[in-house]
Amino acid sequence: MRLNNFSLMRSLDIHEDPTFLPEVAAEITEDKSEAKSTSDIIEQLMNARSDSASNGFSFKGIKDYLDCYRSGKLTPSQVAKNIIAMLEDCDKSTPPLRAIVQWDQEQIMLMAEASTTRYRNKCTLSYLDGIPVCLKEEFKVVPYHQRVGTVYLGTEPETEDATVAKKLREAGAIIIGVSNMHELGTGTTGCNPNRYHKIPRNPYKPNHFTGGSSSGSAAAVAAGLCPVAIGTDGGGSVRIPASFCGVVGLKGTFGRISCHGSLPLSYSTVSVGPICTSVADAAIVYSILAEPDPLYPYGLKQPKATLSGMCAPDLKDLKLGVDWTFFKACDAEVLSICEKAVEYLRSQGASVVEVFLPEMEEVRVAHAICILGEMRDFLQPDFNKHFREMNLDTRANLALASQFTALDYITANRQRTRSMRFLREIFTSVNCILTPGVACTAPRIFESDLLSGSSDLSFTVRSMRFMQLGNFTGIPGLVVPIGYSTAGLPISFQVMAKWWDEAVLLRIGLKLEQFRCQTKKPSIYYDILA
């Protein structure tokens, strides 16, 4: 408590009423008869991708799969057979990749064969038809076990899909399995030494962590097993592993994508989002998943998800906010490339405006109290019944959360009211807030981590530094890989926008991809389309 300044709330005197959920009503905007339909924009994104990938390595994305299927070069069934062979291979490799922790050959082939038939009959369901995807083990996915990274949950196979799994099936995607995760989502390394999971490896450097908690999702995408994965993000759990594994991660606005059917570990901080090989692919998946869900109480009044303006030729009308003091609180290697990225966005016509993000230490502590307090509450029965079966770092985090009082929690939510108000004000003068993705690169895995796990709160705090504002206030955030450290580990950049404005994030993300002049090939990489 002392080392992390977690009793900070006790010295604050905040008069604002608490905000227990960062739900924000949509602004009423005059409907400019949606200049371009989402499908037109997706077509444009698809057509734009072919020329950029000519020099050197590039990840295989949705377009590459669709080109193979449409030209008849490969069928979804052939692709599925390749994936099954690769999944068998990754389990046998040294060290094992451990990205996908449950998969079923028969299930994969069933979905692939149905997709192959649709391509043959020219009646495909969506841009995701035949596209391999995986979902974090936190989601219910028939017929897998919803273990959520533990050894004791999900004793029976699921009989019902989470909303996102159902939507992916309805879009014709091939669900290749469920992916590894930090136990109960309680950490940001992805270190999970228990018998069902083991430690997923960073495809860029297998002796480094993937980041967490959506560890396997990012590793699967970076290793080429699938171009799309779904994660959840309550404290950077989509954006941290995407950053460490050199892929794109989107955390939607609070309530934008349904969490129904995922374990409600922290109801006020978590958003669902895609991890993909490109910003265009993230836009496609977002456009399919983002809509109100009668089974999920938040986001029912959300505005229609659009991709409007995403393909604008430049950034001329945009004002990008940077709080330089906050921005610079990262490793020197990360800072130097992130500063260059800001300059690049300026060269694309955007104006860069200095802003001040107030009370960020209060935000850090208040977010930690909310997410840990809500998890501790939800896991009360587990804490009593299954404490001995949990990983040591999970026990430590839940024991720490037991120290928070009702007063801490209420004051933290009073802080949320303030922080959301500050952001409303900031977003009247800028469209976006820019930060580095993560303050450091992926940490090394030590021998002892394989046996007893890893607990390093100073790392957890550093890894979440640029993440917590988005989870605490509900604003959306996008991370895009922009380069590599001298050790060859990915470095990424983050853009945040006001509630419901994911489209502007994706627009800036496309430009950031042009800034990254080359993509390094991960040292573990499976070319499913070869």
ABEGO torsion letter per residue (X at the ends): XAAAGAAAAAABBBABBBBABBBBBBBBBBBAGGABBAAAAAAAAAAAAAAAAABEBBBBBAAAAAAAAAAGABBAAAAAAAAAAAAAAAAABOBBAGABABBBAAAAAAAAAAAAAAAAAGBBABAABGBBBBBBAABBBOABBBAGGBAABGABBBABBBAAAAAAAAAGBBBAEBBBBBBGGABAAGBBABAAAEBBBBAABAABBAEOABAAAAAAAAAGABABBBBBBAAGAAAAAAAAAGBBBBBBBBGABBABGBBBABAAABBBBBBBABAAAAAAAAAAABBBBAABABGAABBBBBABGAABABAAABBBBBBAAAAABBBAAAAAAAAAAAAAAAAAGBBBBBBBBBGAAAAAAAAAAAAAAAAAAAAAAAAAAAAAABBAAAAAAAAAAAABBAAAAAAAAAAAAAAAAAAAAAAAABABBBBBABABBBBBBBAAAAAAEBBBAAAAAAAAAAAAAAAAAGBBBBBBBAEBBAAGBBBBBBBBBBBGAAAAAAAAAAAAAAABABBBBBABBBBAAX
